[in-house]
Amino acid sequence: MLVIGLVLAVLAALLHVYIFVLESLAWTGERARATFGIASAEEAATTRQLAFNQGFYNLFLAVVTLLGVLVIALGSTPVGTTLVLTGVGSMTAAALVLLLSSPQHRAAALKQGTVPLLAAIAVVVGLAV
């Protein structure tokens, strides 16, 4: 079960790297605008700095999660588990905040929060067994 949890954690991290790319590198492009419902190039330009910062937040969550998986693979399960659960737990919490604060973004919250939640559960169960 631990391996399943770590695979899910990697998938969640990769999703957050993709979100980083959209928010921090491609925010004014058509794909990012369509993904986040940005109506115009002007609106994208106005919100670019906020998205840039938020993208790095997502990147840092991915990095801490991937680092945790690597540390577990290298044999330090307590430290690695702490990092993985910090990363996927923060991803899950952020998705919950989005879900509760913005009903129109419910689908996005579920997309960004389901895999990290499943990863956290699988890691905890995997370590308990």
N, C-alpha and C positions, 0 to 999 in steps of 0.2 A: 504494500500500500504506500510505503514511503516513496518508492520509485514513481508511482503514479502521481503522487503529490508533487514531486520535483519536476516531472514532465509538465504538469499543469502550471506550475510556477514559472517555468521557462516560457510556456505559451503566453501566460499573462504578461510576463516581462516583454516579450516580443510585441504584443499588442500595444503596450505602453511606449515602446520605442517608435512604433508606427505613429501613434498619437503625437509623440514628440516631433517627428518629421513634419506631420501636417501642421501642428501649431507653431513650431519655431522656425521651420525652414520653408514651408510651402503655403503659409497662411493666406496669402493674397491670390493664390492660384485657384483655378476652377474646381479642382477636386476637393481641396480643403473647404472652399466656400460652400460647395454642395453638401459636404459631409456635416458641416456645422450650421448650415442654414443661414449663411451670411448672404444677404440679398444683393449686395453691390460691391464693386471694387472700392468704392469710397468708404463703405462700412468696414470692409476688411482693413483698409489703411488706418482707419481711426482706432480699431481694436487690436492692431498688430502687436503693440508692446505688451498688452495684457496676455495675449495668446503666446507670445514669445516666452514670457516668464512661466506661464502655466505649462508650456511644453517641456521646459527644463525640469519642472517638478515631476512630470511623468517620466522623464529620462532617469532622474535620480532614483525613483521607485524601482524602475527596471534594473538599474545598476546594482542596487543593494540586494535585490532578489537574485539576480544572476551570480553575484559574488557569494551569496549564501549557498546557492547550489554548488558552486565550485568548491567552497570550503568544506561542505559535506562530502563531496567526492574525494577530497584530499584527506578525509579522515577525522575532521574536527566537527562532530555532529552537534554538540551544544552551541558552539559559536555559529555554525552554518544555519542551524535551525532558528536561532534568534534572528539572524539576518533575513532568512526567507520569510518567517512569520511577520517580521516588521514590514517587509516590502508588500507581501500579499495582503496583510492586514490593513495597511494604509490604503492600498488600492480598493479594497472592499469598503472601507470606511468612506472614502471619497465618493464611491459610487452610491453609497447609502445617502450621503448628503445631497448628491444630485437628485436621487430618486425622491427624497422627501421635500426638497426645496423647489423643484422644477418639474411638475407633473408632465409638461409637454416634452420633457427629455427622458421619460421613463424608459423607452426602448434603449437609448444610449446608455443609461445607467445600468440596465440589465446586461447589456453587451460588455461593458467594461468591468462589471463587478462579479459576474457569475463564475468565471474561470478562477479568479483569485480566491473567491470564497471556497470553491471546491478544492483548490490547492491547499488552503489552510486546513480544511477538514481532513483531507487525505494525509497530510504530513502529520498532524496530531494523532490521528488514528494509527498511522504507520509506526509512529514512535511508541505508542501505548501498547501495541501488540507484541 
